[in-house]
Amino acid sequence: MEHRIKQFFAREKQYLLTGVSFAIPFIASGGILIATAIALAPMGEAGPDFSNSPILKHILSIGQASFKLLLPVLAGYISYAIANKPGLVAGFVGGFFASMPHMVGDKSANAGFLGALFAGLVAGHFVNILKKVPTHKLIRPIMPILLIPVTSSLVIGTLMFFVSLPIAGIMVSLGEWLRYMQTGNAVFLALVLGAMIAFDMGGPVNKAAFFFGASMIEQGNYAIMGAVAAAICTPPLGLGLATLIHKKSWTDEQRESGIAALGMGMIGITEGAIPFAASDPLRVIPCIMVGSMTASTIAMLSNVGNHAPHGGPIVLAVVDNKIMYVVAIVIGSIVTAFAINLVKNFTNNNLNGKGA
């Protein structure tokens, strides 16, 4: 029984890795284009100013389009890995609904990266079930090109709509809870913000924390955005650093993703950590959460203030207490790097029978 369970999880991990391999070019392309646009645009009080830079704005739009395709591609090819071509439509539809915002009152949220993983796995396994349904020989030829895609996309799309809607409601409530918390313990608030930023790397939980920090800028409270900004870049920077510190723990593809992650971290794109988290969520997500919590807490205790609704070293020009902002990012990234390498080495040794 134990052997079968291990085989099951090994197969599921391989499905995730397949989805990640197809998604990485979208992350890299989008990240590089967005990074280029933001790095070359002047930084104003409200973040990068593209009002006088139509070319940079165009480059930014292309990069954002690449990122918008990320979740459908990730879910689609996870489903493809499980069910081959008949699984593509349901996976893409499920990923689209995971990325689609749902309105709750005057606010919106989506299911994000974790929702896309869920959609891809469910879609693939559901399509495999449909493929095993006995059919008449006259109907069998149109099953993979018509009946399975129509049925599976309808079911998965409906499922993801009802999954995403309550998630949107929870995220809106979470934002209200953060507003209530700001009158309490600053360190506890920083820990919560750091954990939220890293948890789903640009997903709804991340966005709830980010928009809370951005809204505080309008009220003249720059410290909360300072903590958020330090936490935003820590996951990709920490994971990129981890691939450089202990190369043997990472594949060639992961080391290449690590270089891209370093670039995205420098301009505050948390999504640079997604390739690592999608292929190994149980080990990666807790480690990047610890790193971001460290960075946000140091920033909060050091009275770091950020005047722009953005994160990473790129906003240094509009940050109060610049030295401690850099220190927070560096320490948070180091914590992330050492944490993930330690966890990987410990668990790998145990799986190989070398651990305690």
N, C-alpha and C positions, 0 to 999 in steps of 0.2 A: 504493500500500500504506500509506504513512504517513497519507494522508488517511483511509483506512478505519479505521485504528487510532484516530485522533483522534475519528472519528465514534462508534466503539464506546465509548470511554471517556466521551464526552460523553453518550451515551444512558444508560450505567450511572450516571453522576452524577445525571442527571435522575430515574432510578428512586429513588436514595437520597434526593433532595430531596423527592420525593413522600411517601415513608415518613416523613421528618422532619416534614413539614407536618402530617401526621395525629398524630404523636407529641407535638408541642410542647404542645398543651393538657393532655396527661397529665402532662408534666414540670412545667408551670407550676402546674396545680392541685395536684398532689402536693407540689411544693416550697413553695408558699405555705401550704398547710395544715400541713405538717410544721414550717415555719419559725415559724408562729404558735404552734403547740403548744410547741415548744422554747423560743421567746423568752419565753413567759409562765410556763413552769414553773420552779420554783426549781432551781438548779444544785447538785447534791450531789457527793460524792466520786466516785460512779460515773456521773456525767453528769446529764442532766436527770431530776428526780425527779417522777414522775407518780402516786406512791402516794396522795397526798391530793388529786389533781385529776382526777376521773373524766371531766369534760367535756373537758379538754385531752387526756387519753389517748384519748378517742373521736375527737377531731379528728385526732390523730396517726395513729390506725388508718385513718381514711379517706384521709389523705394517703399512707400506706404502701400502701394498696390501689391507689391511682392509679399509684404507681410500679411495683407488681407487674405491672400491665397494660401498662407501657411497652414492654417488649421484644416481647411478642406483637403489639402494635399496630404497632410499627416494622417488624418482619419481615413481618407480614401485608400492610401497604400498600405495601411495596417489591415484594412478589410481585404485588400487585394492579396496580401501575404497569406491570409487565412483561406480565402475562397476563390482566388484567381480572378479573372476578368469579370465574372458575374457579380463580384463583390464591390466593384469600383463605384457604381452609381450610388448605392446605399451609403458607402463610406463617405463619398464626397458630399452627399446631401446631409448626412449626419454632422460632418465637420462644418458645413455651411451654417447649420442651425446652432452649432456650438459657438460660432463666431458672430452670429447675428444678435444685436442688442434687443432686449425686451424692455418696454417701458413699464415702470412702476411709479405711478404718480407722475412727477416731472423729471424723474431720473431713469437711467437705463443701465443695464448690465447684461453680460452674457455668460455662457458656461466656460469659455476660455479653453486653455491648453488641456486641462484635465478632462473637460467635457469632450474634447476631440479624441483623446485616448479612449474614453468610454465608448464614444460613438463608433470608432473604428473596430474595436474588439467585438462589440455587440453586433454590428452590421455584418462582419465577416462570419461569425458563428451562426447568425440567423440565416444568412444566405446558404451556408453549408447544410442547414436543416432543410431549406427549400429544395436544394439540389437532390436530396434523398427522397423527396416525395414521389411515390409511384405515379407515372403519367402514361397516357396512351401514346403509342409510337408516332401518331400524327402530330401530337402536340409537342413531343420531346424536342424537335429541332428549334422551336421558337422559345423554349424555356430560358436559355441563357441570354438571349438577345431581347426578349420582350417581357415575358411573364415574371421572371425572377427580378429584373431591375425595377419594374413597375411596382410589384408587390413589396419588395424589400425597401425601396426608397419611401414608399407611402408609410410603411410601418416605422422605419427608423426616423424619418422626418417628423412624424407625429410624436414618437417617443421623445426625441430630443427637444421638441417644442415644449412638452410638458415637463421635461427635466430642467430645461433652461429657465422657464418662467419662475419656479420657486427659488432657483439660485439667484435670479435677479432681485427678487423680493428680499432674500436674505442679505444680499450685498448692500441694498439700500438701507436696510435696518442696521447693518454693520457700520455704515457711514454715520448714521445718527448716533449710534453708541460711541463712536470715536469723538464726536462733538461733545457728548456728555462727559467723556473721560478727560478732556483737556483741562478741566478744573481740578483734577486730582493729581496723583503722583506722576511727575514728568518722566521718571526713569521707567516706570511701568508702561506708560504710553509709548515711549521710545521702543521698548522691547516688543510691544504689540505691533507697532508700525513696521519695524524691521522684519518681523516674522511674516506679516501680511505681504510685504513687498516681494519677498523671496518665494513665498509659498507656491504661486502659480505663474510667476514670471511674465507679467503683462496681462494676466487673466483678470477675472472680476474681483478677486480678493486684492490683488495688486492695485487695481484701478480704484477700489474703494479707499485705500490708504493714500494713494497719490492725489486723488481729487479732494480728499479731506485736507491734505497739506496745501494744495493749490488754493483752496478756498480760504485758508487761514492767512495767505499773503494779502488778500483783499482787506482783511481786518487788521493788518499791521503786525501780525504774529509770524515772524520769519523763522523762528526756531523749529517749528514743526516741519516746515518744508526743508530745513537744513538737515534734520534727521532723516527724512524720507530720501533726500537727494543723495546722502551718503550711502544709504541702504540700496538704492536702485542699481548702482554700478557694481556692487560687491560680488553678486553671484557670477557674472561673466568674467570679471577680473580674477576672482578667486579660482575658478575652474580652469581658466587659461593658465594661471600661475601653477596650478597643480600639475598640468600636463608638462610643464617645463621642469618642475622640481623632481618628479619621479616618472620619467618617460616610460619605464618598463610596465607601469600599471595601466598604460593607455595604448589603444590601437593606433595605427598610423592615421586612420580617419579621424579619431578623437583628437589626436595632436594637431591635425590641421584645423579642426573645429576650435581648438583651444586658441590658435593664433587669431582666428576670426573673432572669437569671444573677447579677447583682449582689446581688439579694435572697437568692438561694440560697447564694451564696458567703459572705455574712455569717453564716449559721448552719451553714456547713460541709457543704453538699450538693454534692459534686463533679459529680453528674449534671446540674447546670445547664449544663455545657459540652457535653453530648451533642448538642444540635441543631446546633452548629457542627461538631463532629467527625464526625457521621454524614454530613453533606453535603459535607465536604471533609477526609477523614481524613489524607491524605498531607501536607497543609500544617498542619493544626491540631494533630494529636497531637504531632509533634516540638516545636512551639513551647510547648505547655502543659507538656510534660515538662521542657523547659529551665527554665521559670518555677518549677515545683514543686521541681526539683532545687536551684535557687537559694534558695528559701525554706527548704527543709529543712536545707540546709547552713549557712545563716546561723543558724538556730535551734539546730542542734547545736553549732556553734562558740561560741555565746553562752550555752550551758548553760541553754537554755530548758527548763523542765519542765512537763508537763501531767498533772494528777492525774485527769482525766476521759477516758474512752474516746470522745472526740468531737473535732471540730476547728472551725476558724474563729474569728472574733472573739468569738462568743457564749460561749466557754469562758474568756474572759479572767480571770474571777473566780477560777478554780482553776489559773491558770498561774503558774509561777515565772519571774521576770525578764520582766515584762509588756511593758516598753518594747521590748526586743529581739524579742519575739514579734510585736508590731505591726510593727516595722521589717522583719522577715523576710517577713511577709505583703505589706507594701506594696512592697518591692523585688521580690519574686517576681512580684507582679501587674503591676508596671510592665515587667519583663523580658518577661513573656508578651505584654502588649499591644503593645509595640514590635516584638517578634519576629514576631508574626503579621501586623502591618500591613506590616512591611518585606518579609516573604516574599510576601504577597499582591500588593503593588505591583510587586515585582521580577518575579514570575512572570507577572502580568497584562501588564506592559509587554513582556515577551519574547514572550508569545503574540500580542500585537497588532503584533509586528514593530518595537517601539520600543526594545527592550533591546539589549544588546551581543550 
